[in-house]
């Protein structure tokens, strides 16, 4: 009985050693796999994202790469596109970076333009010209110049008229003043002549005569 008990105890001890060794081996294998996975966990490159980097980034600003997991453009969108992933083209009538510019105000026809450059699809509205309709047309400039000439002519005419009126008033005043001075001189001369006549007829000085 003693020998059997000792033999069983030895077997149990050996089994415990095997189990312990197996557990240690499993732990080492798991750790090695984890380290192997960490070493090969690399972010998507070359403008791709998502599972196995199979999806392509949108039109991120300045050609920057999108987020490797969800594809969002952190710096915004290039001209002509908008949205988190910058894959949606600008709506009709809008263009530029993040579609913030509006071309409806100057484009003619259907009021649409190139989503990147802003050049109108059907030309400019009346009175404007140029690639971005930022220049006045020849006809509008002619009308504007004519208006300016008419305004200038009216101002010049008013100035001349005012000058003539003032000049005429001054001349009339000078003529009236001279006539008034002449009238006073004539009256003074007549008075002196009368006094002289009176003195000659009486022989006395009219000033001291009682």
Beta strands, then each sheet from edge to edge (+ up, - down):
strand 1: 48-49
strand 2: 55-56
strand 3: 81-82
strand 4: 88-89
strand 5: 94-95
strand 6: 101-102
strand 7: 128-129
strand 8: 135-136
sheet 1: 1+ 2-
sheet 2: 3+ 4-
sheet 3: 5+ 6-
sheet 4: 7+ 8-
end
